[in-house]
Amino acid sequence: MFWGDGTRFSVGGVGKAPIIVKGSGRQLFRPGDTAHLRVAAEAFLSL
């Protein structure tokens, strides 16, 4: 989903609930696509 300032998508299967990932720029992902993620530990935000 593109929100104007970046792409956000939901990632399931990595914890109790899906996580929302925000990427820079406009990117196109379809259900079932493979996405490789690298996240710096200090970038995590838990609500």
N, CA, C and O atoms as a Tripos MOL2 file, in Angstrom:
@<TRIPOS>MOLECULE
protein
  188   187    47     0     0
PROTEIN
NO_CHARGES

@<TRIPOS>ATOM
      1 N           0.8400   -1.1640    0.0000 N.3       1 MET1
      2 CA          0.0000    0.0000    0.0000 C.3       1 MET1
      3 C           0.8950    1.2400    0.0000 C.2       1 MET1
      4 O           1.7490    1.3770    0.8760 O.2       1 MET1
      5 N           0.7180    2.1350   -0.9550 N.am      2 PHE2
      6 CA          1.5250    3.3580   -1.0290 C.3       2 PHE2
      7 C           0.7830    4.4740   -0.3100 C.2       2 PHE2
      8 O          -0.3920    4.7210   -0.5840 O.2       2 PHE2
      9 N           1.4740    5.1560    0.6220 N.am      3 TRP3
     10 CA          0.8540    6.1940    1.4450 C.3       3 TRP3
     11 C           1.4300    7.5710    1.1670 C.2       3 TRP3
     12 O           1.3270    8.4450    2.0270 O.2       3 TRP3
     13 N           2.0210    7.8020    0.0290 N.am      4 GLY4
     14 CA          2.5310    9.1170   -0.3280 C.3       4 GLY4
     15 C           3.9940    9.3190   -0.0050 C.2       4 GLY4
     16 O           4.7320    9.8820   -0.8140 O.2       4 GLY4
     17 N           4.4310    8.8710    1.1640 N.am      5 ASP5
     18 CA          5.8270    9.0560    1.5490 C.3       5 ASP5
     19 C           6.5830    7.7430    1.6350 C.2       5 ASP5
     20 O           7.7830    7.7380    1.9080 O.2       5 ASP5
     21 N           5.9070    6.6420    1.4070 N.am      6 GLY6
     22 CA          6.5600    5.3400    1.4800 C.3       6 GLY6
     23 C           5.5550    4.2280    1.2900 C.2       6 GLY6
     24 O           4.3500    4.4750    1.2380 O.2       6 GLY6
     25 N           6.0380    3.0190    1.1890 N.am      7 THR7
     26 CA          5.1950    1.8450    1.0170 C.3       7 THR7
     27 C           5.1160    1.1050    2.3470 C.2       7 THR7
     28 O           6.1360    0.8580    2.9900 O.2       7 THR7
     29 N           3.9140    0.7590    2.7500 N.am      8 ARG8
     30 CA          3.7250   -0.0060    3.9780 C.3       8 ARG8
     31 C           3.0980   -1.3480    3.6120 C.2       8 ARG8
     32 O           2.1930   -1.4170    2.7810 O.2       8 ARG8
     33 N           3.5910   -2.4140    4.2460 N.am      9 PHE9
     34 CA          2.9800   -3.7070    4.0110 C.3       9 PHE9
     35 C           3.0140   -4.5290    5.2750 C.2       9 PHE9
     36 O           3.8270   -4.2940    6.1690 O.2       9 PHE9
     37 N           2.1170   -5.5010    5.3350 N.am     10 SER10
     38 CA          1.9640   -6.3590    6.5040 C.3      10 SER10
     39 C           2.7470   -7.6490    6.2790 C.2      10 SER10
     40 O           2.6780   -8.2540    5.2090 O.2      10 SER10
     41 N           3.4940   -8.0600    7.3050 N.am     11 VAL11
     42 CA          4.2840   -9.2910    7.2380 C.3      11 VAL11
     43 C           3.7650  -10.2370    8.3220 C.2      11 VAL11
     44 O           3.8090   -9.9190    9.5110 O.2      11 VAL11
     45 N           3.2810  -11.3830    7.9030 N.am     12 GLY12
     46 CA          2.7690  -12.3730    8.8410 C.3      12 GLY12
     47 C           3.7350  -13.5300    9.0060 C.2      12 GLY12
     48 O           4.6540  -13.7160    8.2080 O.2      12 GLY12
     49 N           3.5090  -14.3090   10.0630 N.am     13 GLY13
     50 CA          4.3100  -15.5060   10.2870 C.3      13 GLY13
     51 C           5.6230  -15.2770   10.9940 C.2      13 GLY13
     52 O           6.4510  -16.1860   11.0570 O.2      13 GLY13
     53 N           5.8420  -14.0700   11.5360 N.am     14 VAL14
     54 CA          7.0960  -13.7800   12.2230 C.3      14 VAL14
     55 C           6.8950  -13.5290   13.7160 C.2      14 VAL14
     56 O           7.8560  -13.2700   14.4400 O.2      14 VAL14
     57 N           5.6780  -13.6050   14.1640 N.am     15 GLY15
     58 CA          5.3780  -13.3610   15.5730 C.3      15 GLY15
     59 C           3.9250  -13.6910   15.8470 C.2      15 GLY15
     60 O           3.2580  -14.3300   15.0330 O.2      15 GLY15
     61 N           3.4350  -13.2480   17.0040 N.am     16 LYS16
     62 CA          2.0430  -13.5180   17.3760 C.3      16 LYS16
     63 C           1.0630  -12.7980   16.4650 C.2      16 LYS16
     64 O          -0.0270  -13.3040   16.1970 O.2      16 LYS16
     65 N           1.4390  -11.6400   15.9980 N.am     17 ALA17
     66 CA          0.5830  -10.8430   15.1200 C.3      17 ALA17
     67 C           1.4240  -10.3330   13.9480 C.2      17 ALA17
     68 O           2.6450  -10.2290   14.0570 O.2      17 ALA17
     69 N           0.7760  -10.0180   12.8370 N.am     18 PRO18
     70 CA          1.5320   -9.4490   11.7080 C.3      18 PRO18
     71 C           2.2170   -8.1440   12.1070 C.2      18 PRO18
     72 O           1.7450   -7.4340   12.9960 O.2      18 PRO18
     73 N           3.3200   -7.8350   11.4520 N.am     19 ILE19
     74 CA          3.9880   -6.5570   11.6850 C.3      19 ILE19
     75 C           3.8180   -5.6950   10.4430 C.2      19 ILE19
     76 O           3.6970   -6.2130    9.3320 O.2      19 ILE19
     77 N           3.8080   -4.3920   10.6300 N.am     20 ILE20
     78 CA          3.7090   -3.4460    9.5250 C.3      20 ILE20
     79 C           5.1020   -2.9170    9.2430 C.2      20 ILE20
     80 O           5.7900   -2.4390   10.1440 O.2      20 ILE20
     81 N           5.5100   -3.0060    7.9930 N.am     21 VAL21
     82 CA          6.8340   -2.5620    7.5740 C.3      21 VAL21
     83 C           6.6590   -1.3710    6.6380 C.2      21 VAL21
     84 O           5.8390   -1.4060    5.7210 O.2      21 VAL21
     85 N           7.4360   -0.3200    6.8770 N.am     22 LYS22
     86 CA          7.3970    0.8620    6.0140 C.3      22 LYS22
     87 C           8.7050    0.9350    5.2460 C.2      22 LYS22
     88 O           9.7860    0.9270    5.8340 O.2      22 LYS22
     89 N           8.5940    1.0050    3.9340 N.am     23 GLY23
     90 CA          9.7650    1.1490    3.0760 C.3      23 GLY23
     91 C           9.7710    2.5230    2.4360 C.2      23 GLY23
     92 O           8.7390    3.1920    2.3810 O.2      23 GLY23
     93 N          10.9100    2.9390    1.9610 N.am     24 SER24
     94 CA         10.9900    4.2510    1.3200 C.3      24 SER24
     95 C          10.5600    4.1490   -0.1330 C.2      24 SER24
     96 O          10.7760    3.1290   -0.7880 O.2      24 SER24
     97 N           9.9610    5.1990   -0.6210 N.am     25 GLY25
     98 CA          9.5630    5.2600   -2.0240 C.3      25 GLY25
     99 C           8.4000    4.3480   -2.3530 C.2      25 GLY25
    100 O           7.8650    3.6460   -1.4940 O.2      25 GLY25
    101 N           8.0300    4.3760   -3.6010 N.am     26 ARG26
    102 CA          6.9000    3.5700   -4.0710 C.3      26 ARG26
    103 C           7.4200    2.2260   -4.5670 C.2      26 ARG26
    104 O           8.2820    2.1640   -5.4430 O.2      26 ARG26
    105 N           6.8910    1.1700   -4.0040 N.am     27 GLN27
    106 CA          7.2730   -0.1800   -4.3930 C.3      27 GLN27
    107 C           6.0020   -0.9900   -4.6040 C.2      27 GLN27
    108 O           4.9850   -0.7200   -3.9640 O.2      27 GLN27
    109 N           6.0440   -1.9660   -5.4790 N.am     28 LEU28
    110 CA          4.8820   -2.7910   -5.7720 C.3      28 LEU28
    111 C           5.1350   -4.2120   -5.2900 C.2      28 LEU28
    112 O           6.0730   -4.8740   -5.7340 O.2      28 LEU28
    113 N           4.2900   -4.6680   -4.3810 N.am     29 PHE29
    114 CA          4.3240   -6.0480   -3.8950 C.3      29 PHE29
    115 C           2.9400   -6.6350   -4.0940 C.2      29 PHE29
    116 O           1.9300   -5.9580   -3.9030 O.2      29 PHE29
    117 N           2.9050   -7.8870   -4.4760 N.am     30 ARG30
    118 CA          1.6390   -8.6090   -4.6130 C.3      30 ARG30
    119 C           1.6190   -9.7330   -3.5910 C.2      30 ARG30
    120 O           2.6770  -10.2140   -3.1850 O.2      30 ARG30
    121 N           0.4190  -10.1680   -3.1620 N.am     31 PRO31
    122 CA          0.3610  -11.2890   -2.2210 C.3      31 PRO31
    123 C           1.1520  -12.4820   -2.7460 C.2      31 PRO31
    124 O           1.0000  -12.8880   -3.8980 O.2      31 PRO31
    125 N           1.9930  -13.0310   -1.8870 N.am     32 GLY32
    126 CA          2.8110  -14.1780   -2.2550 C.3      32 GLY32
    127 C           4.2000  -13.8170   -2.7500 C.2      32 GLY32
    128 O           5.0550  -14.6940   -2.8760 O.2      32 GLY32
    129 N           4.4460  -12.5280   -3.0350 N.am     33 ASP33
    130 CA          5.7900  -12.1080   -3.4480 C.3      33 ASP33
    131 C           6.7810  -12.3210   -2.3140 C.2      33 ASP33
    132 O           6.4160  -12.2490   -1.1410 O.2      33 ASP33
    133 N           8.0180  -12.5800   -2.6610 N.am     34 THR34
    134 CA          9.0880  -12.6980   -1.6890 C.3      34 THR34
    135 C           9.7320  -11.3370   -1.4830 C.2      34 THR34
    136 O          10.0850  -10.6540   -2.4440 O.2      34 THR34
    137 N           9.8820  -10.9500   -0.2200 N.am     35 ALA35
    138 CA         10.5390   -9.6830    0.1010 C.3      35 ALA35
    139 C          11.6020   -9.9640    1.1580 C.2      35 ALA35
    140 O          11.3050  -10.5670    2.1900 O.2      35 ALA35
    141 N          12.8080   -9.5420    0.9150 N.am     36 HIS36
    142 CA         13.8920   -9.7190    1.8740 C.3      36 HIS36
    143 C          13.9840   -8.4400    2.7110 C.2      36 HIS36
    144 O          14.1100   -7.3410    2.1710 O.2      36 HIS36
    145 N          13.9200   -8.5970    4.0180 N.am     37 LEU37
    146 CA         13.9080   -7.4460    4.9230 C.3      37 LEU37
    147 C          15.1720   -7.4060    5.7560 C.2      37 LEU37
    148 O          15.6540   -8.4360    6.2280 O.2      37 LEU37
    149 N          15.7020   -6.2130    5.9310 N.am     38 ARG38
    150 CA         16.8250   -5.9890    6.8370 C.3      38 ARG38
    151 C          16.4410   -4.7570    7.6590 C.2      38 ARG38
    152 O          16.2720   -3.6620    7.1220 O.2      38 ARG38
    153 N          16.3070   -4.9580    8.9600 N.am     39 VAL39
    154 CA         15.8430   -3.8800    9.8300 C.3      39 VAL39
    155 C          16.8610   -3.6640   10.9470 C.2      39 VAL39
    156 O          17.2470   -4.6090   11.6350 O.2      39 VAL39
    157 N          17.2880   -2.4330   11.1200 N.am     40 ALA40
    158 CA         18.2060   -2.1010   12.2090 C.3      40 ALA40
    159 C          17.4590   -2.2100   13.5330 C.2      40 ALA40
    160 O          16.3060   -1.7910   13.6310 O.2      40 ALA40
    161 N          18.0960   -2.7600   14.5330 N.am     41 ALA41
    162 CA         17.4560   -2.9750   15.8330 C.3      41 ALA41
    163 C          16.8730   -1.6900   16.4000 C.2      41 ALA41
    164 O          15.8060   -1.7240   17.0140 O.2      41 ALA41
    165 N          17.5430   -0.5540   16.2110 N.am     42 GLU42
    166 CA         17.0540    0.7020   16.7630 C.3      42 GLU42
    167 C          15.8700    1.2710   15.9900 C.2      42 GLU42
    168 O          15.2720    2.2580   16.4170 O.2      42 GLU42
    169 N          15.5240    0.6620   14.8590 N.am     43 ALA43
    170 CA         14.4110    1.1560   14.0550 C.3      43 ALA43
    171 C          13.0710    0.5510   14.4740 C.2      43 ALA43
    172 O          12.0260    1.0010   14.0040 O.2      43 ALA43
    173 N          13.0770   -0.4470   15.3380 N.am     44 PHE44
    174 CA         11.8270   -1.0740   15.7670 C.3      44 PHE44
    175 C          11.0330   -0.1480   16.6570 C.2      44 PHE44
    176 O          11.5890    0.5150   17.5320 O.2      44 PHE44
    177 N           9.7260   -0.1030   16.4320 N.am     45 LEU45
    178 CA          8.7960    0.6600   17.2410 C.3      45 LEU45
    179 C           7.6650   -0.2590   17.6340 C.2      45 LEU45
    180 O           7.0040   -0.8280   16.7650 O.2      45 LEU45
    181 N           7.4310   -0.4150   18.9030 N.am     46 SER46
    182 CA          6.3730   -1.2770   19.3950 C.3      46 SER46
    183 C           5.3020   -0.4190   20.0590 C.2      46 SER46
    184 O           5.5890    0.4150   20.9170 O.2      46 SER46
    185 N           4.0630   -0.6480   19.6410 N.am     47 LEU47
    186 CA          2.9410    0.1110   20.2170 C.3      47 LEU47
    187 C           2.1190   -0.7720   21.1130 C.2      47 LEU47
    188 O           1.1320   -0.3170   21.6910 O.2      47 LEU47
@<TRIPOS>BOND
     1     1     2 1
     2     2     3 1
     3     3     4 2
     4     3     5 am
     5     5     6 1
     6     6     7 1
     7     7     8 2
     8     7     9 am
     9     9    10 1
    10    10    11 1
    11    11    12 2
    12    11    13 am
    13    13    14 1
    14    14    15 1
    15    15    16 2
    16    15    17 am
    17    17    18 1
    18    18    19 1
    19    19    20 2
    20    19    21 am
    21    21    22 1
    22    22    23 1
    23    23    24 2
    24    23    25 am
    25    25    26 1
    26    26    27 1
    27    27    28 2
    28    27    29 am
    29    29    30 1
    30    30    31 1
    31    31    32 2
    32    31    33 am
    33    33    34 1
    34    34    35 1
    35    35    36 2
    36    35    37 am
    37    37    38 1
    38    38    39 1
    39    39    40 2
    40    39    41 am
    41    41    42 1
    42    42    43 1
    43    43    44 2
    44    43    45 am
    45    45    46 1
    46    46    47 1
    47    47    48 2
    48    47    49 am
    49    49    50 1
    50    50    51 1
    51    51    52 2
    52    51    53 am
    53    53    54 1
    54    54    55 1
    55    55    56 2
    56    55    57 am
    57    57    58 1
    58    58    59 1
    59    59    60 2
    60    59    61 am
    61    61    62 1
    62    62    63 1
    63    63    64 2
    64    63    65 am
    65    65    66 1
    66    66    67 1
    67    67    68 2
    68    67    69 am
    69    69    70 1
    70    70    71 1
    71    71    72 2
    72    71    73 am
    73    73    74 1
    74    74    75 1
    75    75    76 2
    76    75    77 am
    77    77    78 1
    78    78    79 1
    79    79    80 2
    80    79    81 am
    81    81    82 1
    82    82    83 1
    83    83    84 2
    84    83    85 am
    85    85    86 1
    86    86    87 1
    87    87    88 2
    88    87    89 am
    89    89    90 1
    90    90    91 1
    91    91    92 2
    92    91    93 am
    93    93    94 1
    94    94    95 1
    95    95    96 2
    96    95    97 am
    97    97    98 1
    98    98    99 1
    99    99   100 2
   100    99   101 am
   101   101   102 1
   102   102   103 1
   103   103   104 2
   104   103   105 am
   105   105   106 1
   106   106   107 1
   107   107   108 2
   108   107   109 am
   109   109   110 1
   110   110   111 1
   111   111   112 2
   112   111   113 am
   113   113   114 1
   114   114   115 1
   115   115   116 2
   116   115   117 am
   117   117   118 1
   118   118   119 1
   119   119   120 2
   120   119   121 am
   121   121   122 1
   122   122   123 1
   123   123   124 2
   124   123   125 am
   125   125   126 1
   126   126   127 1
   127   127   128 2
   128   127   129 am
   129   129   130 1
   130   130   131 1
   131   131   132 2
   132   131   133 am
   133   133   134 1
   134   134   135 1
   135   135   136 2
   136   135   137 am
   137   137   138 1
   138   138   139 1
   139   139   140 2
   140   139   141 am
   141   141   142 1
   142   142   143 1
   143   143   144 2
   144   143   145 am
   145   145   146 1
   146   146   147 1
   147   147   148 2
   148   147   149 am
   149   149   150 1
   150   150   151 1
   151   151   152 2
   152   151   153 am
   153   153   154 1
   154   154   155 1
   155   155   156 2
   156   155   157 am
   157   157   158 1
   158   158   159 1
   159   159   160 2
   160   159   161 am
   161   161   162 1
   162   162   163 1
   163   163   164 2
   164   163   165 am
   165   165   166 1
   166   166   167 1
   167   167   168 2
   168   167   169 am
   169   169   170 1
   170   170   171 1
   171   171   172 2
   172   171   173 am
   173   173   174 1
   174   174   175 1
   175   175   176 2
   176   175   177 am
   177   177   178 1
   178   178   179 1
   179   179   180 2
   180   179   181 am
   181   181   182 1
   182   182   183 1
   183   183   184 2
   184   183   185 am
   185   185   186 1
   186   186   187 1
   187   187   188 2
@<TRIPOS>SUBSTRUCTURE
     1 MET1         2 RESIDUE 1 A MET
     2 PHE2         6 RESIDUE 1 A PHE
     3 TRP3        10 RESIDUE 1 A TRP
     4 GLY4        14 RESIDUE 1 A GLY
     5 ASP5        18 RESIDUE 1 A ASP
     6 GLY6        22 RESIDUE 1 A GLY
     7 THR7        26 RESIDUE 1 A THR
     8 ARG8        30 RESIDUE 1 A ARG
     9 PHE9        34 RESIDUE 1 A PHE
    10 SER10       38 RESIDUE 1 A SER
    11 VAL11       42 RESIDUE 1 A VAL
    12 GLY12       46 RESIDUE 1 A GLY
    13 GLY13       50 RESIDUE 1 A GLY
    14 VAL14       54 RESIDUE 1 A VAL
    15 GLY15       58 RESIDUE 1 A GLY
    16 LYS16       62 RESIDUE 1 A LYS
    17 ALA17       66 RESIDUE 1 A ALA
    18 PRO18       70 RESIDUE 1 A PRO
    19 ILE19       74 RESIDUE 1 A ILE
    20 ILE20       78 RESIDUE 1 A ILE
    21 VAL21       82 RESIDUE 1 A VAL
    22 LYS22       86 RESIDUE 1 A LYS
    23 GLY23       90 RESIDUE 1 A GLY
    24 SER24       94 RESIDUE 1 A SER
    25 GLY25       98 RESIDUE 1 A GLY
    26 ARG26      102 RESIDUE 1 A ARG
    27 GLN27      106 RESIDUE 1 A GLN
    28 LEU28      110 RESIDUE 1 A LEU
    29 PHE29      114 RESIDUE 1 A PHE
    30 ARG30      118 RESIDUE 1 A ARG
    31 PRO31      122 RESIDUE 1 A PRO
    32 GLY32      126 RESIDUE 1 A GLY
    33 ASP33      130 RESIDUE 1 A ASP
    34 THR34      134 RESIDUE 1 A THR
    35 ALA35      138 RESIDUE 1 A ALA
    36 HIS36      142 RESIDUE 1 A HIS
    37 LEU37      146 RESIDUE 1 A LEU
    38 ARG38      150 RESIDUE 1 A ARG
    39 VAL39      154 RESIDUE 1 A VAL
    40 ALA40      158 RESIDUE 1 A ALA
    41 ALA41      162 RESIDUE 1 A ALA
    42 GLU42      166 RESIDUE 1 A GLU
    43 ALA43      170 RESIDUE 1 A ALA
    44 PHE44      174 RESIDUE 1 A PHE
    45 LEU45      178 RESIDUE 1 A LEU
    46 SER46      182 RESIDUE 1 A SER
    47 LEU47      186 RESIDUE 1 A LEU
